[in-house]
C-alpha cells in the first residue's frame, strides 16, 4: 500500500540562507494507479534554502516532486493525470519526475514510465503519450534564483507555472506573473 502526503504544515522561514528547517508532512490514503506506484511518501521533510550561487544540478537527477513555492504549507504538488492530459496541482498522487541532461543546460523531465513532460502549442504542460520524441518542447532549463527553482521551456520560451496552489489548478507554460517558483522535494528533503 502506497501512502502519499496530505496533512498541511505551516512553514515559517526566519533563518539565514543556507540553513534548514525540519517540517513534518503527513500521509493520506493509497492509490492503485501506475502513477501512484511511481511516487513515494512525503512524510518528514527537511526544507533547505540554497544560497543564490548554488548549482541546482548538484542536487541530483531525482526523482523529484514539484510543489508550488507560493503555498504556506507543502501539501500540494504536481500530478500527471496520465499521458496526454494536462498536469494539475493536487494534495496526493504526486508525479515523481527525473532529470536527464540533453546538453547545453537543458533537461528532459520524465516519469518512471519514460514519458516526457512537454509544453503544447496551447501552453498546456503534460506527459507525452508514447515516451519522448527528443524535440525542444520537451526540454527545460533548470534555473535557481534567491527565491527558488524555476523551469523554462526551450521550444516555447515559457516558464513552468500554475494559476494556484490548491487541488485542481492546472500547470501551464506562462510568465512570471503567475506562480512560477517551485520546491523540489524527495522522500526526505525539500529544496527552494
Backbone as a printed PyTorch tensor [residue, N CA C, xyz], in Angstrom:
tensor([[[  0.8480,  -1.1730,   0.0000],
         [  0.0000,   0.0000,   0.0000],
         [  0.8860,   1.2250,   0.0000]],

        [[  0.6240,   2.1460,  -0.8870],
         [  1.3950,   3.3710,  -1.0090],
         [  0.6830,   4.4950,  -0.2840]],

        [[  1.4120,   5.2140,   0.5590],
         [  0.8090,   6.3150,   1.3020],
         [  1.4150,   7.6160,   0.7990]],

        [[  0.5660,   8.6010,   0.5530],
         [  1.0070,   9.8590,  -0.0340],
         [  0.7110,  11.0310,   0.8850]],

        [[  1.5010,  12.1030,   0.7790],
         [  1.3700,  13.2550,   1.6580],
         [  0.0470,  13.9770,   1.5270]],

        [[ -0.4960,  14.4360,   2.6720],
         [ -1.7190,  15.2180,   2.6310],
         [ -1.8680,  16.1800,   3.7950]],

        [[ -1.3460,  15.8940,   4.9870],
         [ -1.5350,  16.7810,   6.1270],
         [ -0.7940,  18.0870,   5.8640]],

        [[ -1.4190,  19.2010,   6.2060],
         [ -0.8280,  20.5020,   5.9570],
         [ -0.0340,  20.9660,   7.1660]],

        [[  1.1210,  21.5480,   6.8910],
         [  2.0010,  22.0430,   7.9440],
         [  2.4240,  23.4430,   7.5670]],

        [[  2.2610,  24.3920,   8.4630],
         [  2.6510,  25.7680,   8.1890],
         [  4.1550,  25.9050,   8.3130]],

        [[  4.7630,  26.5510,   7.3400],
         [  6.2080,  26.7700,   7.3380],
         [  6.4900,  28.2430,   7.5700]],

        [[  7.4060,  28.5370,   8.4410],
         [  7.8440,  29.9040,   8.6560],
         [  9.3510,  29.9310,   8.5010]],

        [[  9.8590,  30.7710,   7.6240],
         [ 11.2880,  30.8390,   7.3870],
         [ 11.8310,  32.1590,   7.9070]],

        [[ 12.5520,  32.0830,   9.0060],
         [ 13.1850,  33.2560,   9.5780],
         [ 14.6850,  33.0170,   9.7080]],

        [[ 15.1390,  31.8730,   9.2080],
         [ 16.5510,  31.5050,   9.3220],
         [ 17.3480,  32.1050,   8.1780]],

        [[ 18.6320,  32.1480,   8.3460],
         [ 19.5250,  32.6980,   7.3230],
         [ 19.6250,  31.7380,   6.1430]],

        [[ 20.0040,  32.2600,   4.9920],
         [ 20.2110,  31.4390,   3.8100],
         [ 21.2570,  30.3810,   4.1280]],

        [[ 21.0200,  29.1740,   3.6370],
         [ 21.9370,  28.0750,   3.8430],
         [ 21.5780,  27.2200,   5.0420]],

        [[ 20.6030,  27.6590,   5.8300],
         [ 20.1710,  26.8550,   6.9760],
         [ 18.9800,  26.0140,   6.5530]],

        [[ 18.5640,  25.1270,   7.4140],
         [ 17.4190,  24.2950,   7.0760],
         [ 16.4160,  24.2930,   8.2110]],

        [[ 15.1870,  23.9760,   7.8660],
         [ 14.0990,  23.8930,   8.8230],
         [ 13.4560,  22.5260,   8.6440]],

        [[ 13.2160,  21.8060,   9.7210],
         [ 12.5840,  20.4950,   9.6260],
         [ 11.0850,  20.6630,   9.7800]],

        [[ 10.3340,  20.0680,   8.8800],
         [  8.8720,  20.0890,   8.9570],
         [  8.3760,  18.6630,   8.8100]],

        [[  7.1850,  18.3980,   9.2880],
         [  6.5960,  17.0700,   9.1420],
         [  5.3940,  17.1570,   8.2270]],

        [[  5.3620,  16.3180,   7.2460],
         [  4.2310,  16.2380,   6.3420],
         [  3.5610,  14.9060,   6.5560]],

        [[  2.2520,  14.9090,   6.6350],
         [  1.5200,  13.6900,   6.9620],
         [  1.3110,  12.7790,   5.7910]],

        [[  0.5410,  11.7450,   6.0160],
         [  0.2210,  10.7830,   4.9810],
         [ -1.2780,  10.6750,   4.8300]],

        [[ -1.6860,  10.2200,   3.6720],
         [ -3.1120,  10.0530,   3.3780],
         [ -3.3350,   8.6520,   2.8390]],

        [[ -4.4950,   8.4240,   2.2410],
         [ -4.8570,   7.1170,   1.7120],
         [ -3.9930,   6.6760,   0.5500]],

        [[ -4.2560,   5.4830,   0.0510],
         [ -3.4440,   4.9130,  -1.0090],
         [ -4.1350,   5.0550,  -2.3520]],

        [[ -3.3480,   4.8150,  -3.3830],
         [ -3.8630,   4.8480,  -4.7320],
         [ -3.3030,   3.6540,  -5.4850]],

        [[ -4.0850,   3.0100,  -6.3100],
         [ -3.6250,   1.8320,  -7.0190],
         [ -3.1850,   2.1170,  -8.4380]],

        [[ -3.0670,   3.3710,  -8.8460],
         [ -2.7150,   3.6830, -10.2180],
         [ -1.2350,   3.4760, -10.4610]],

        [[ -0.8690,   3.3150, -11.7300],
         [  0.5410,   3.1560, -12.0900],
         [  1.3300,   4.3940, -11.7110]],

        [[  0.7230,   5.5850, -11.8550],
         [  1.4310,   6.8110, -11.4930],
         [  1.7110,   6.8400,  -9.9970]],

        [[  0.7440,   6.4200,  -9.1910],
         [  0.9600,   6.4040,  -7.7510],
         [  2.0670,   5.4330,  -7.3830]],

        [[  2.1990,   4.3440,  -8.1200],
         [  3.2560,   3.3810,  -7.8390],
         [  4.6210,   3.9940,  -8.1000]],

        [[  4.6740,   4.9880,  -8.9630],
         [  5.9450,   5.6400,  -9.2840],
         [  6.2460,   6.7800,  -8.3230]],

        [[  5.3370,   7.1080,  -7.4520],
         [  5.5550,   8.1640,  -6.4880],
         [  5.9670,   7.5720,  -5.1650]],

        [[  6.2740,   8.4150,  -4.2140],
         [  6.6630,   7.9250,  -2.9050],
         [  6.0020,   8.7330,  -1.8230]],

        [[  6.4330,   8.5090,  -0.6260],
         [  5.8840,   9.2280,   0.5090],
         [  6.6140,  10.5430,   0.7100]],

        [[  5.8890,  11.5380,   1.1080],
         [  6.4780,  12.7560,   1.6270],
         [  5.9850,  12.8060,   3.0580]],

        [[  6.8280,  12.4430,   3.9920],
         [  6.3970,  12.3890,   5.3770],
         [  7.1350,  13.4140,   6.2140]],

        [[  8.3640,  13.1640,   6.5690],
         [  9.1310,  14.1310,   7.3500],
         [ 10.1340,  14.7860,   6.4090]],

        [[ 10.0910,  16.0830,   6.3120],
         [ 10.9170,  16.8090,   5.3520],
         [ 11.8690,  17.7540,   6.0590]],

        [[ 13.0520,  17.8900,   5.5150],
         [ 13.9380,  18.9760,   5.8800],
         [ 13.9220,  19.9240,   4.7000]],

        [[ 13.5610,  21.1800,   4.9260],
         [ 13.4770,  22.1620,   3.8600],
         [ 14.7710,  22.9610,   3.8510]],

        [[ 15.4510,  22.9510,   2.7110],
         [ 16.7390,  23.6270,   2.5820],
         [ 16.6080,  24.8350,   1.6660]],

        [[ 17.1010,  25.9700,   2.1250],
         [ 17.1740,  27.1510,   1.2780],
         [ 18.6060,  27.2370,   0.7710]],

        [[ 18.7720,  27.1120,  -0.5270],
         [ 20.0940,  27.1540,  -1.1200],
         [ 20.5550,  28.5940,  -1.2910]],

        [[ 21.8480,  28.8060,  -1.1770],
         [ 22.4100,  30.1310,  -1.4430],
         [ 22.2080,  30.4560,  -2.9260]],

        [[ 22.0430,  31.7420,  -3.2990],
         [ 21.7900,  32.1000,  -4.6890],
         [ 22.8290,  31.5800,  -5.6730]],

        [[ 24.0620,  31.3590,  -5.2280],
         [ 25.0920,  30.8800,  -6.1370],
         [ 25.1160,  29.3560,  -6.2520]],

        [[ 24.2380,  28.6680,  -5.5210],
         [ 24.2370,  27.2050,  -5.5510],
         [ 23.9160,  26.6800,  -6.9410]],

        [[ 24.5060,  25.5560,  -7.2840],
         [ 24.2380,  24.9000,  -8.5480],
         [ 23.1570,  23.8530,  -8.3220]],

        [[ 21.9280,  24.0710,  -8.8020],
         [ 20.8660,  23.0970,  -8.5470],
         [ 21.1630,  21.7390,  -9.1520]],

        [[ 22.0070,  21.6860, -10.1780],
         [ 22.3730,  20.4060, -10.7670],
         [ 23.0620,  19.4960,  -9.7720]],

        [[ 23.6440,  20.0600,  -8.7190],
         [ 24.3030,  19.2730,  -7.7000],
         [ 23.3420,  18.5140,  -6.8040]],

        [[ 22.0470,  18.7680,  -6.9150],
         [ 21.0550,  18.0710,  -6.0950],
         [ 20.8100,  16.6480,  -6.5740]],

        [[ 21.1150,  16.3430,  -7.7950],
         [ 20.8820,  15.0120,  -8.3440],
         [ 19.7010,  14.9760,  -9.2870]],

        [[ 19.5430,  13.8710,  -9.9800],
         [ 18.5370,  13.7400, -11.0300],
         [ 17.1370,  13.4170, -10.5330]],

        [[ 16.9970,  13.0170,  -9.2830],
         [ 15.6630,  12.7360,  -8.7620],
         [ 15.4810,  11.2610,  -8.4890]],

        [[ 14.2460,  10.8260,  -8.3160],
         [ 13.0190,  11.5330,  -8.6890],
         [ 12.6690,  12.6680,  -7.7260]],

        [[ 11.9710,  13.6610,  -8.2830],
         [ 11.5680,  14.8640,  -7.5610],
         [ 10.0700,  15.0750,  -7.6950]],

        [[  9.5000,  15.6770,  -6.6670],
         [  8.1290,  16.1830,  -6.7090],
         [  8.2370,  17.6900,  -6.8640]],

        [[  7.4440,  18.2660,  -7.7370],
         [  7.4320,  19.7060,  -7.9750],
         [  6.2360,  20.2970,  -7.2330]],

        [[  6.5130,  21.1340,  -6.2310],
         [  5.4680,  21.6980,  -5.3860],
         [  5.5470,  23.2230,  -5.4640]],

        [[  4.4510,  23.9110,  -5.7650],
         [  4.4960,  25.3770,  -5.8780],
         [  5.0290,  26.0090,  -4.6040]],

        [[  5.9620,  26.9320,  -4.7500],
         [  6.5900,  27.5550,  -3.5920],
         [  5.6790,  28.5860,  -2.9340]],

        [[  4.7100,  29.1170,  -3.6200],
         [  3.8720,  30.1870,  -3.0880],
         [  2.8330,  29.7080,  -2.0850]],

        [[  2.8780,  28.4550,  -1.6680],
         [  1.9680,  27.9710,  -0.6340],
         [  2.6630,  28.0520,   0.7190]],

        [[  1.9010,  28.2980,   1.7560],
         [  2.4920,  28.3980,   3.0930],
         [  2.6880,  27.0280,   3.7180]],

        [[  2.1490,  25.9810,   3.0950],
         [  2.3840,  24.6090,   3.5280],
         [  2.7770,  23.7960,   2.3030]],

        [[  3.6060,  22.7870,   2.4970],
         [  3.9390,  21.9140,   1.3710],
         [  2.9680,  20.7470,   1.4120]],

        [[  1.8440,  20.9300,   0.7510],
         [  0.8370,  19.8780,   0.7140],
         [  0.3170,  19.6540,  -0.6970]],

        [[  0.5900,  20.5560,  -1.5990],
         [  0.0920,  20.4800,  -2.9720],
         [  1.2830,  20.4040,  -3.9200]],

        [[  1.2720,  19.4250,  -4.8220],
         [  2.3530,  19.2420,  -5.7940],
         [  1.7440,  18.8390,  -7.1310]],

        [[  2.5810,  18.7940,  -8.1620],
         [  2.1130,  18.4130,  -9.4900],
         [  1.7540,  16.9280,  -9.5240]],

        [[  0.6150,  16.6270, -10.1640],
         [  0.2670,  15.2470, -10.5170],
         [  0.1630,  15.1870, -12.0350]],

        [[  0.3490,  13.9980, -12.6060],
         [  0.4210,  13.9010, -14.0720],
         [ -0.9370,  13.7680, -14.7450]],

        [[ -1.8940,  13.1120, -14.1220],
         [ -3.2030,  12.8330, -14.7280],
         [ -3.1080,  11.9080, -15.9360]],

        [[ -1.9880,  11.2110, -16.1040],
         [ -1.7960,  10.2760, -17.2130],
         [ -1.2850,  10.9600, -18.4660]],

        [[ -0.6290,  10.1900, -19.3150],
         [ -0.0670,  10.7260, -20.5630],
         [ -1.1680,  11.3290, -21.4200]],

        [[ -0.8710,  12.4680, -22.0120],
         [ -1.8170,  13.1510, -22.8890],
         [ -2.7870,  14.0770, -22.1870]],

        [[ -2.7340,  14.1370, -20.8640],
         [ -3.6240,  15.0110, -20.0960],
         [ -2.8280,  16.1050, -19.4050]],

        [[ -3.4310,  17.2670, -19.2710],
         [ -2.7520,  18.3810, -18.6270],
         [ -2.4700,  18.0810, -17.1650]],

        [[ -1.2620,  18.4010, -16.7310],
         [ -0.8820,  18.2300, -15.3370],
         [ -1.6130,  19.2490, -14.4750]],

        [[ -1.8640,  18.8690, -13.2110],
         [ -2.5330,  19.7590, -12.2690],
         [ -1.8260,  19.6930, -10.9280]],

        [[ -2.2950,  20.5210, -10.0170],
         [ -1.8110,  20.5420,  -8.6370],
         [ -2.7910,  19.7260,  -7.7980]],

        [[ -2.2540,  18.8970,  -6.8780],
         [ -3.1300,  18.0740,  -6.0420],
         [ -2.4180,  17.7490,  -4.7350]],

        [[ -3.1840,  17.3180,  -3.7430],
         [ -2.6400,  17.0260,  -2.4130],
         [ -2.1700,  15.5830,  -2.2490]],

        [[ -2.2890,  14.7480,  -3.2740],
         [ -1.7940,  13.3670,  -3.1930],
         [ -1.5190,  12.8620,  -4.6110]],

        [[ -0.8130,  11.7220,  -4.7000],
         [ -0.5200,  11.1320,  -6.0060],
         [  0.5130,  11.9050,  -6.8020]],

        [[  1.4450,  12.5400,  -6.1330],
         [  2.4330,  13.4070,  -6.7750],
         [  3.1970,  12.6920,  -7.8920]],

        [[  3.4420,  13.3850,  -8.9780],
         [  4.2530,  12.8630, -10.0830],
         [  5.7190,  12.8860,  -9.6720]],

        [[  6.3810,  11.7460,  -9.7400],
         [  7.8120,  11.6390,  -9.4380],
         [  8.5620,  11.7680, -10.7620]],

        [[  9.3150,  12.8500, -10.9120],
         [  9.9900,  13.1440, -12.1750],
         [ 11.4990,  13.1380, -11.9950]],

        [[ 12.1960,  12.6420, -13.0110],
         [ 13.6590,  12.6550, -13.0060],
         [ 14.1530,  13.5710, -14.1210]],

        [[ 15.3500,  14.1060, -13.9120],
         [ 16.0040,  14.9580, -14.8970],
         [ 16.9810,  14.1360, -15.7150]],

        [[ 17.0300,  14.3540, -17.0200],
         [ 18.0330,  13.7510, -17.8820],
         [ 18.6050,  14.8620, -18.7530]],

        [[ 19.9090,  15.0740, -18.6690],
         [ 20.5500,  16.1480, -19.4260],
         [ 20.5130,  15.8410, -20.9200]],

        [[ 20.1780,  16.8630, -21.7080],
         [ 20.2510,  16.7540, -23.1680],
         [ 21.3140,  17.7070, -23.7080]],

        [[ 22.1200,  18.2940, -22.8030],
         [ 23.2200,  19.1720, -23.1850],
         [ 22.8540,  20.6410, -23.1510]],

        [[ 23.8720,  21.4820, -23.0990],
         [ 23.7390,  22.9450, -23.1250],
         [ 22.8170,  23.4820, -22.0380]],

        [[ 22.7790,  22.8260, -20.8700],
         [ 21.9780,  23.3180, -19.7620],
         [ 20.5070,  22.9730, -19.8300]],

        [[ 20.1120,  22.0720, -20.7150],
         [ 18.7110,  21.6660, -20.8400],
         [ 18.5300,  20.2230, -20.4060]],

        [[ 17.3110,  19.9310, -19.9140],
         [ 16.9820,  18.6180, -19.3740],
         [ 15.6080,  18.2000, -19.8620]],

        [[ 15.3990,  16.8850, -19.9440],
         [ 14.0390,  16.3790, -20.0560],
         [ 13.5910,  16.0130, -18.6530]],

        [[ 12.3040,  16.0910, -18.4140],
         [ 11.6860,  15.6540, -17.1610],
         [ 10.8560,  14.4330, -17.5160]],

        [[ 11.1710,  13.2860, -16.8940],
         [ 10.4870,  12.0350, -17.2360],
         [  9.8700,  11.4100, -15.9970]],

        [[  8.7370,  10.7100, -16.2080],
         [  8.1720,   9.9100, -15.1230],
         [  8.8000,   8.5170, -15.1740]],

        [[  8.4220,   7.6470, -14.2510],
         [  9.0120,   6.3080, -14.1660],
         [  8.7400,   5.4700, -15.4170]],

        [[  7.6690,   5.7460, -16.1270],
         [  7.3350,   5.0110, -17.3470],
         [  8.0770,   5.5490, -18.5730]],

        [[  8.8900,   6.6140, -18.4010],
         [  9.6690,   7.1620, -19.5110],
         [  8.9410,   8.1890, -20.3580]],

        [[  7.8040,   8.6970, -19.8740],
         [  7.0710,   9.7330, -20.6160],
         [  7.6460,  11.1010, -20.2680]],

        [[  7.9180,  11.9170, -21.2840],
         [  8.4840,  13.2490, -21.0810],
         [  7.4050,  14.2850, -20.8070]],

        [[  7.7360,  15.2280, -19.9430],
         [  6.8990,  16.4020, -19.7090],
         [  7.1780,  17.3780, -20.8480]],

        [[  6.1320,  17.8940, -21.4590],
         [  6.3250,  18.8620, -22.5440],
         [  5.2430,  19.9230, -22.4870]],

        [[  5.4980,  21.0090, -23.2210],
         [  4.5170,  22.0890, -23.3360],
         [  3.9090,  22.0580, -24.7260]],

        [[  2.5820,  22.0440, -24.7980],
         [  1.8840,  22.0190, -26.0780],
         [  1.8490,  23.4210, -26.6870]],

        [[  1.4100,  23.5050, -27.9330],
         [  1.2640,  24.8140, -28.5810],
         [  0.2010,  25.6600, -27.8890]],

        [[ -0.7080,  25.0230, -27.1400],
         [ -1.7310,  25.7380, -26.3730],
         [ -1.2840,  26.0510, -24.9500]],

        [[  0.0090,  25.9010, -24.6520],
         [  0.6350,  26.1880, -23.3630],
         [  0.2810,  25.1950, -22.2610]],

        [[ -0.3600,  24.0810, -22.5960],
         [ -0.6510,  23.0460, -21.5970],
         [  0.6350,  22.2730, -21.3140]],

        [[  0.8870,  21.9340, -20.0600],
         [  2.0340,  21.1020, -19.6910],
         [  1.4930,  19.7230, -19.3370]],

        [[  2.0260,  18.6900, -20.0010],
         [  1.5130,  17.3410, -19.8280],
         [  2.5940,  16.3210, -20.1540]],

        [[  2.2980,  15.0380, -19.8840],
         [  3.1890,  13.9470, -20.2660],
         [  2.8790,  13.5470, -21.7010]],

        [[  3.9380,  13.3410, -22.4710],
         [  3.7520,  12.9220, -23.8630],
         [  3.3480,  11.4430, -23.8920]],

        [[  2.3380,  11.1250, -24.6830],
         [  1.9500,   9.7310, -24.8930],
         [  3.0470,   9.0400, -25.7000]],

        [[  3.4140,   7.8310, -25.3080],
         [  4.3910,   7.0660, -26.0850],
         [  5.8380,   7.4010, -25.7870]],

        [[  6.1210,   8.1030, -24.7190],
         [  7.5200,   8.3530, -24.3570],
         [  7.9870,   9.7500, -24.6980]],

        [[  9.1600,   9.8380, -25.3220],
         [  9.7760,  11.1280, -25.6460],
         [ 10.1280,  11.1700, -27.1270]],

        [[ 10.0210,  12.3430, -27.7220],
         [ 10.3430,  12.4980, -29.1380],
         [ 11.6930,  13.1660, -29.3720]],

        [[ 12.3150,  13.7080, -28.3180],
         [ 13.5980,  14.3870, -28.4840],
         [ 13.4740,  15.7390, -29.1680]],

        [[ 12.3870,  16.4640, -28.8990],
         [ 12.1630,  17.7700, -29.5100],
         [ 12.2340,  18.8680, -28.4460]],

        [[ 12.3600,  20.1220, -28.8930],
         [ 12.5990,  21.2440, -27.9800],
         [ 11.4790,  21.5010, -26.9820]],

        [[ 10.2230,  21.1510, -27.3170],
         [  9.1420,  21.4070, -26.3550],
         [  9.1890,  20.4420, -25.1720]],

        [[ 10.1210,  19.4500, -25.1980],
         [ 10.3540,  18.5330, -24.0770],
         [ 11.5630,  18.9520, -23.2380]],

        [[ 12.2580,  20.0140, -23.6520],
         [ 13.4930,  20.4070, -22.9850],
         [ 13.2650,  21.6200, -22.0910]],

        [[ 13.8120,  21.5490, -20.8860],
         [ 13.6230,  22.5790, -19.8710],
         [ 14.9680,  22.9960, -19.3170]],

        [[ 15.1790,  24.3010, -19.1710],
         [ 16.3610,  24.7470, -18.4360],
         [ 15.9890,  24.8020, -16.9680]],

        [[ 16.9170,  24.4710, -16.1240],
         [ 16.7280,  24.3260, -14.6890],
         [ 17.4210,  25.5030, -14.0410]],

        [[ 16.6870,  26.4700, -13.5460],
         [ 17.2440,  27.7200, -13.0320],
         [ 16.9870,  27.8550, -11.5410]],

        [[ 17.8060,  28.6760, -10.9020],
         [ 17.6540,  28.9470,  -9.4790],
         [ 17.9870,  30.4100,  -9.2450]],

        [[ 17.1260,  31.1020,  -8.5100],
         [ 17.4560,  32.4510,  -8.0600],
         [ 17.2760,  32.4840,  -6.5480]],

        [[ 17.3820,  33.6370,  -5.9310],
         [ 17.3190,  33.6880,  -4.4660],
         [ 15.9270,  33.3930,  -3.9110]],

        [[ 14.9360,  33.2010,  -4.7690],
         [ 13.5820,  32.8540,  -4.3440],
         [ 13.3190,  31.3620,  -4.4680]],

        [[ 13.9490,  30.6880,  -5.4160],
         [ 13.7370,  29.2540,  -5.5820],
         [ 14.0140,  28.7930,  -6.9970]],

        [[ 13.5230,  27.6010,  -7.3080],
         [ 13.7200,  26.9930,  -8.6210],
         [ 12.6540,  27.4620,  -9.5920]],

        [[ 13.0510,  27.5940, -10.8630],
         [ 12.0730,  27.7680, -11.9240],
         [ 12.5950,  27.0810, -13.1790]],

        [[ 11.6750,  26.7800, -14.0900],
         [ 11.9850,  25.9570, -15.2510],
         [ 11.4430,  26.6310, -16.5020]],

        [[ 12.3090,  26.7790, -17.5040],
         [ 11.9250,  27.4540, -18.7440],
         [ 11.9730,  26.4560, -19.8940]],

        [[ 10.9150,  26.4570, -20.7120],
         [ 10.8130,  25.5440, -21.8370],
         [ 11.6220,  26.0700, -23.0210]],

        [[ 12.4640,  25.2260, -23.5880],
         [ 13.3240,  25.6280, -24.7080],
         [ 12.5190,  25.8980, -25.9760]],

        [[ 11.5600,  25.0480, -26.2770],
         [ 10.8090,  25.1710, -27.5230],
         [  9.8240,  26.3190, -27.5460]],

        [[  9.1700,  26.6010, -26.4400],
         [  8.1130,  27.6180, -26.3780],
         [  8.5700,  28.9090, -25.7100]],

        [[  9.6440,  28.8300, -24.9140],
         [ 10.1520,  30.0220, -24.2310],
         [  9.3710,  30.4240, -22.9920]],

        [[  8.4150,  29.5970, -22.5660],
         [  7.6040,  29.9080, -21.3930],
         [  8.1780,  29.2580, -20.1440]],

        [[  7.7400,  29.7440, -19.0000],
         [  8.1530,  29.2200, -17.7020],
         [  7.0680,  28.2730, -17.1910]],

        [[  7.4710,  27.1960, -16.4850],
         [  6.5320,  26.2640, -15.8740],
         [  5.7980,  26.9900, -14.7460]],

        [[  4.4690,  27.0970, -14.8560],
         [  3.6730,  27.8510, -13.8800],
         [  2.3960,  27.1010, -13.5260]],

        [[  1.7580,  27.5640, -12.4630],
         [  0.3990,  27.1510, -12.1350],
         [ -0.3850,  28.4010, -11.7510]],

        [[ -1.6950,  28.3640, -11.9390],
         [ -2.5280,  29.5180, -11.6060],
         [ -2.8910,  29.5680, -10.1350]],

        [[ -2.6280,  28.4990,  -9.3930],
         [ -2.9700,  28.4630,  -7.9790],
         [ -2.2980,  27.2980,  -7.2910]],

        [[ -2.4600,  27.2320,  -5.9790],
         [ -1.7380,  26.2240,  -5.2070],
         [ -2.6620,  25.2850,  -4.4370]],

        [[ -3.8640,  25.0610,  -4.9620],
         [ -4.7870,  24.1100,  -4.3390],
         [ -5.2480,  23.0920,  -5.3770]],

        [[ -5.8650,  22.0080,  -4.9070],
         [ -6.3070,  20.9240,  -5.7830],
         [ -6.9940,  21.4280,  -7.0480]],

        [[ -6.5630,  20.8870,  -8.1820],
         [ -7.2380,  21.1430,  -9.4400],
         [ -6.6470,  22.2430, -10.3030]],

        [[ -5.8200,  23.1220,  -9.7520],
         [ -5.2460,  24.1610, -10.5910],
         [ -4.3080,  23.5330, -11.6160]],

        [[ -4.3580,  24.0290, -12.8410],
         [ -3.6110,  23.4480, -13.9550],
         [ -2.1840,  23.9840, -14.0200]],

        [[ -1.3280,  23.1850, -14.6670],
         [  0.0690,  23.5490, -14.8850],
         [  0.2140,  23.9720, -16.3430]],

        [[  0.8590,  25.1150, -16.5500],
         [  0.9410,  25.7560, -17.8660],
         [  2.3650,  26.1870, -18.1790]],

        [[  2.5430,  26.5930, -19.4290],
         [  3.7010,  27.3890, -19.8180],
         [  3.2370,  28.8240, -19.7320]],

        [[  3.8720,  29.6520, -18.8990],
         [  3.3770,  31.0110, -18.6910],
         [  4.4880,  31.9900, -18.4090]],

        [[  4.1650,  33.0000, -17.5870],
         [  5.0860,  34.0890, -17.3040],
         [  5.2860,  34.2360, -15.8000]],

        [[  6.1420,  35.1710, -15.4150],
         [  6.4220,  35.4050, -14.0020],
         [  5.2890,  36.1110, -13.2730]],

        [[  4.1760,  36.4030, -13.9580],
         [  3.0290,  36.9950, -13.2760],
         [  2.2020,  35.9160, -12.5670]],

        [[  2.5590,  34.6350, -12.7650],
         [  1.8520,  33.5280, -12.1360],
         [  2.7590,  32.8760, -11.0950]],

        [[  2.3020,  31.7780, -10.4930],
         [  3.1220,  31.0320,  -9.5440],
         [  4.1910,  30.2880, -10.3390]],

        [[  5.4440,  30.6760, -10.1920],
         [  6.4790,  30.1380, -11.0640],
         [  7.7250,  29.6540, -10.3350]],

        [[  7.7750,  29.7740,  -9.0250],
         [  8.8610,  29.1790,  -8.2580],
         [  8.3680,  27.8760,  -7.6380]],

        [[  9.2760,  26.9200,  -7.5130],
         [  8.9030,  25.5760,  -7.0860],
         [  9.8190,  25.0670,  -5.9880]],

        [[  9.2480,  24.2930,  -5.0460],
         [ 10.0220,  23.4360,  -4.1680],
         [ 10.3450,  22.1850,  -4.9770]],

        [[ 11.5480,  21.6590,  -4.8330],
         [ 11.8720,  20.3260,  -5.3340],
         [ 11.9620,  19.4270,  -4.1150]],

        [[ 11.1050,  18.4160,  -4.0450],
         [ 11.0460,  17.5420,  -2.8740],
         [ 11.3080,  16.1010,  -3.2750]],

        [[ 11.9300,  15.3620,  -2.3470],
         [ 12.0200,  13.9140,  -2.4870],
         [ 11.4500,  13.3260,  -1.2070]],

        [[ 11.7340,  12.0860,  -0.9050],
         [ 11.1110,  11.4550,   0.2510],
         [ 11.6550,  11.9750,   1.5770]],

        [[ 12.7700,  12.7020,   1.5760],
         [ 13.3420,  13.1830,   2.8440],
         [ 13.5830,  14.6770,   2.9120]],

        [[ 13.6730,  15.3780,   1.7790],
         [ 14.0260,  16.7980,   1.7910],
         [ 13.2560,  17.5750,   0.7300]],

        [[ 13.0630,  18.8560,   1.0130],
         [ 12.5620,  19.8050,   0.0200],
         [ 13.6040,  20.9210,  -0.1050]],

        [[ 13.8060,  21.3830,  -1.3230],
         [ 14.7610,  22.4660,  -1.5690],
         [ 14.0250,  23.6450,  -2.1900]],

        [[ 14.4760,  24.8510,  -1.8530],
         [ 13.9800,  26.0620,  -2.5230],
         [ 15.0740,  27.0910,  -2.5790]]])
